[in-house]
Each structure stands twice: as C-alpha cells, then as structure tokens.
Amino acid sequence: MALDEVLMAAARGGTLTLRLYGWDPPCLSLGRNQAARGRYDPEEVGRRHIDVMRRPTGGRAVYHDREITYCVTAPVGLWGGLRDGYTRINQALGRGLRSLGVPLDEPLARRSARQPRAARVARSARAPRPVARACFRDPLAGEITSAGRKLIGSAQWRLDGALLQHGSILLYDDQAVVDDLMVEARRRAASGAAAHTPSTGACSLHELLGELPSEPAVVAALRRGFEEEIDIPSELDEWTSREMREAQRLVARYEDPEWTWRR
C-alpha cells in the first residue's frame, strides 16, 4: 500500500503507471472507512497466519491470496471525473482479460433495456456502505463481471491532483475467508449452530477458463490491454531510491494497528 501511494507523486507529474503484484503472506485488506473493530476476529486471523491492513481506498474487505492485485496511478484529470476514470481503467482490464478468452459481461450502459430486472438491480450504481461485508458480494455498475458475478473488485482514491485505483483479480475464489474471519461467524461456530456458507458473489479465472493461464501470461495480457486501450506503449521500470525512501516513511502508517483497527 505504501508503494501504491508513492506512485501518486509520479502521477502528479503526468506519469501513468500500471503496477501488478501479489501478496505473501495472505492478507485481509479493509476499506478506508470500513467498520472492522469488533467485526473481525484478530485471534482467528493470527491462527491462520493472515495479515490484516487497511487500504487508502474505500470499499469493503478483500482476501488477497491466489489473485493478482493491480494498481493504476494517473493525473486526476486524464480521463475526466471519477466515474469516467473508473470506467476507462476497467475497460483496459477487460480488454486484456478478453484476449485470454475470459467471458465477460458487456458494460451495463450497452445492455438492452429488456435485460431481466433482477440482473439490473444486482448491479447497482450506488457504492455500497463500508460495512463488515466482503467486497465481492456486491457487483456495481461498471465493474468487471461474468454472468453477473464479480471477477475484479476495485476502488479509487483521489488526492492533490492524482488518482489511485487498485483492485483484486481473482485467480481462484477464496473470498469465503472474509466471512470465516468475522466475529459473528466465530460465535455461530462456537454455539454449535449449523455452518452457513453463502455464495461469495465472486467468480475466478480458474472457474471461467477451466485451465488457468500462468501468472506471467495473465500479467502480459493485462499490460497489452492497457497499451491498446490507453494507446501508450508500456515500459518496465525500477523503483528509484527516492521512491523507496518515501515508501519506508509511509509504511509505518499501514503497519500501525491504530490505523488498521481505527474503526
């Protein structure tokens, strides 16, 4: 998260950056304003050797393990308003995934008015309240879905002329872990109540493709998608010593329990 935030400085200078990465150990990430204290069980988190951190962006909890996280930073006015920027980034992600043969839904704006009412309602344009609930349970208008189920959960943050959008691209659907870590779920289990394992609302590349491409192949496809959609050739770059120093300064906040469990 510190490195993602550092990239916003380059965005203020006019640079567009795509970063793709994974997590070790697995991590539960909380939305910036999401209620977490008393909702998630720190003891269960520790028992499973899972990290917990709070993102600078909003939204709800995401479990990061068998997935690829993307981060895009750009000048805040590059694509217009928040919704325009969100849409453009998702179009680039979708283009890359379709090149792998991933069957994705068409954007909501392109769908027929005769689409079944239930499907339209499921893809609300209103951002969900930041409650203790998994991000992938609630597909929103403009998000990347397949048959109405969310494949990528994303959130955007804008500050001082730069935008940061990042999200999780599921290789496998492990999002039920979010519910497993909730205090209420632990109470039900302790009382002997029957286990309830509702659908996570998510889908994964493994489910959609059957045979999962290698991670380098997925990364290459995402890079191509951005090159084609944004019409800018990508260049691999290294972190500068200045960026690493700034990240070290910022990382203290993301490691601070007072930030992680502030709500």
C-alpha positions in Angstrom: 0.0 0.0 0.0 2.9 2.3 0.7 4.3 1.7 -2.7 0.9 2.3 -4.4 0.7 5.6 -2.6 4.2 6.6 -3.6 3.3 6.2 -7.3 0.8 9.1 -6.9 3.7 11.5 -6.7 4.7 10.5 -10.3 1.1 10.8 -11.3 1.1 14.4 -10.2 4.0 15.0 -12.6 2.0 13.5 -15.5 3.1 9.8 -15.4 0.6 7.0 -15.8 1.7 3.8 -14.0 0.3 0.2 -14.0 1.6 -2.0 -11.2 0.8 -5.7 -10.8 1.7 -7.7 -7.7 0.8 -10.5 -5.3 0.8 -11.0 -1.5 2.9 -13.1 0.9 1.6 -14.0 3.4 -2.1 -13.9 2.5 -3.8 -10.7 3.7 -7.2 -9.3 4.6 -7.4 -5.7 3.3 -10.0 -3.4 4.8 -11.6 -0.4 3.0 -10.5 3.0 4.3 -13.7 3.7 6.1 -14.9 0.1 6.7 -16.0 -0.9 10.2 -13.6 -3.6 11.4 -13.1 -3.4 15.2 -15.4 -5.9 16.8 -16.4 -7.3 13.4 -13.3 -9.4 12.6 -11.6 -11.8 15.0 -7.9 -11.0 15.4 -7.2 -14.4 17.1 -8.6 -16.3 14.1 -6.6 -14.0 11.8 -3.5 -14.9 13.7 -4.2 -18.6 13.9 -4.5 -18.7 10.1 -1.3 -16.6 9.7 -3.1 -13.9 7.7 -2.0 -10.3 7.7 -4.6 -7.5 8.1 -4.2 -4.0 6.8 -6.3 -1.0 5.9 -6.2 0.4 2.3 -6.1 4.1 1.5 -9.0 3.5 -0.9 -12.6 2.8 0.2 -14.8 -0.2 -0.3 -15.1 -3.4 1.7 -12.9 -6.3 2.8 -10.9 -8.4 0.2 -8.9 -11.5 0.9 -5.7 -11.5 -1.0 -4.1 -14.8 -1.7 -4.5 -16.6 -5.0 -5.1 -13.4 -7.0 -3.3 -10.6 -8.8 -3.6 -7.1 -7.5 -3.4 -4.2 -9.9 -2.7 -0.6 -9.2 -3.1 2.3 -11.6 -2.0 5.8 -10.8 -2.6 8.8 -13.2 -3.1 12.5 -13.2 -6.6 13.2 -11.8 -7.8 14.9 -15.0 -6.6 12.4 -17.5 -10.0 10.8 -18.1 -12.4 13.3 -16.6 -14.4 12.6 -13.5 -14.2 9.7 -11.0 -16.7 7.5 -12.9 -15.0 8.2 -16.3 -11.7 7.2 -14.9 -13.0 4.1 -13.2 -14.7 3.1 -16.5 -11.6 3.7 -18.6 -9.4 1.6 -16.3 -11.9 -1.2 -16.2 -12.1 -1.2 -20.0 -8.4 -1.7 -20.2 -8.5 -4.5 -17.7 -11.4 -6.1 -19.6 -9.6 -5.9 -22.9 -6.6 -7.7 -21.5 -8.8 -10.5 -19.9 -10.9 -11.0 -23.1 -7.6 -11.6 -25.0 -7.2 -14.7 -22.8 -10.7 -15.9 -23.7 -12.3 -14.8 -20.4 -16.1 -14.5 -21.0 -17.0 -11.1 -19.5 -20.3 -9.3 -19.3 -20.8 -6.2 -21.5 -20.8 -2.9 -19.7 -24.2 -2.0 -18.2 -24.6 1.0 -20.4 -24.5 -1.2 -23.5 -27.1 -3.7 -22.4 -30.6 -3.9 -23.6 -33.4 -2.2 -21.7 -35.1 -5.6 -21.8 -32.5 -7.2 -19.5 -34.2 -9.1 -16.7 -34.9 -6.8 -13.7 -33.1 -8.9 -11.2 -29.8 -8.6 -13.1 -30.1 -4.8 -13.4 -30.8 -4.5 -9.7 -27.8 -6.7 -8.8 -25.5 -4.2 -10.5 -26.4 -1.1 -8.5 -24.6 2.1 -9.5 -24.6 3.2 -5.8 -21.4 2.5 -3.8 -22.1 0.0 -1.0 -21.9 1.2 2.6 -18.5 0.3 4.1 -19.8 -2.3 6.5 -18.2 -5.6 7.5 -19.1 -7.4 4.4 -16.9 -8.9 1.6 -16.3 -6.6 -1.4 -17.1 -9.4 -3.9 -20.7 -9.8 -2.7 -21.9 -6.7 -4.4 -21.2 -6.1 -8.1 -21.5 -2.5 -9.0 -22.2 -0.8 -12.3 -19.1 -0.6 -14.4 -17.3 -3.4 -12.6 -15.9 -6.4 -14.4 -18.3 -9.4 -14.1 -19.1 -12.6 -15.8 -22.8 -13.8 -15.7 -23.4 -11.1 -13.1 -20.7 -12.3 -10.7 -17.7 -10.1 -9.9 -14.3 -11.0 -11.2 -12.4 -7.9 -10.1 -13.1 -5.8 -7.1 -11.8 -2.2 -7.4 -11.7 1.1 -5.5 -10.4 4.6 -6.3 -8.9 7.4 -4.3 -8.1 10.9 -5.5 -5.8 13.3 -3.7 -3.9 16.5 -4.7 -4.2 16.1 -8.4 -3.6 12.3 -8.6 -5.8 9.2 -8.7 -5.0 5.8 -7.4 -7.2 2.8 -8.4 -6.4 -0.6 -7.3 -8.2 -3.9 -7.1 -8.0 -7.7 -6.9 -8.2 -10.0 -10.0 -9.2 -13.4 -8.7 -7.3 -16.4 -10.0 -9.3 -18.6 -7.6 -12.3 -17.7 -5.4 -11.1 -17.7 -1.8 -13.4 -14.8 -0.7 -15.3 -17.0 1.7 -12.4 -16.5 4.1 -13.7 -13.0 4.7 -16.8 -14.4 6.3 -14.8 -17.0 8.2 -12.8 -14.2 9.9 -15.9 -12.4 11.1 -16.7 -12.4 14.8 -20.3 -13.3 14.2 -19.3 -16.4 12.2 -17.0 -17.5 15.0 -19.8 -17.1 17.5 -22.1 -19.2 15.4 -19.5 -21.9 15.2 -18.9 -21.8 19.0 -22.6 -22.2 19.7 -22.8 -25.2 17.5 -25.1 -23.5 15.0 -25.2 -25.1 11.6 -22.5 -23.8 9.3 -23.8 -21.4 6.7 -21.6 -20.9 3.6 -23.3 -18.5 1.3 -22.0 -17.8 -2.2 -19.3 -15.1 -2.2 -20.8 -13.4 -5.3 -17.4 -13.8 -7.0 -16.1 -15.8 -9.9 -12.4 -16.5 -10.8 -10.3 -17.0 -13.9 -9.9 -20.7 -12.9 -13.7 -21.1 -12.9 -14.2 -19.2 -16.2 -11.3 -20.7 -18.2 -11.1 -24.2 -16.7 -7.3 -24.3 -17.3 -5.7 -21.3 -15.6 -3.0 -19.5 -17.6 0.3 -18.9 -16.0 0.6 -15.7 -13.9 3.2 -14.2 -16.4 0.6 -14.8 -19.2 -2.1 -13.0 -17.3 0.2 -10.2 -16.5 1.3 -9.9 -20.1 -2.4 -9.8 -21.2 -3.2 -7.1 -18.8 -0.3 -5.0 -19.9 -1.4 -5.4 -23.6 -4.9 -4.4 -22.6 -3.7 -1.1 -21.2 -1.4 -0.5 -24.2 -4.3 -1.0 -26.6 -7.0 0.8 -24.6 -4.9 3.8 -23.4 -2.7 3.8 -26.6 0.5 4.2 -24.7 3.3 1.6 -25.0 4.3 0.2 -21.6 7.8 0.2 -20.3 9.1 -1.8 -17.4 10.7 0.4 -14.7 12.6 0.1 -11.5 11.9 1.8 -8.2 14.1 4.8 -7.5 15.9 5.2 -4.3 13.8 8.3 -3.5 10.6 6.3 -4.0 11.8 3.5 -1.7 12.7 6.0 1.0 9.3 7.6 0.7 7.6 4.1 0.9 9.6 3.3 4.1 8.2 6.5 5.6 4.6 5.7 4.6 4.7 2.0 5.6 4.7 2.9 9.3 1.1 4.1 9.0 0.0 0.9 7.2 1.7 -1.3 9.9 0.2 0.7 12.7 -2.7 -1.1 14.5 -4.2 2.3 15.3 -4.7 2.8 11.5 -5.8 -0.8 10.8 -8.3 -1.1 13.6 -9.3 2.6 13.9 -12.9 1.8 13.2 
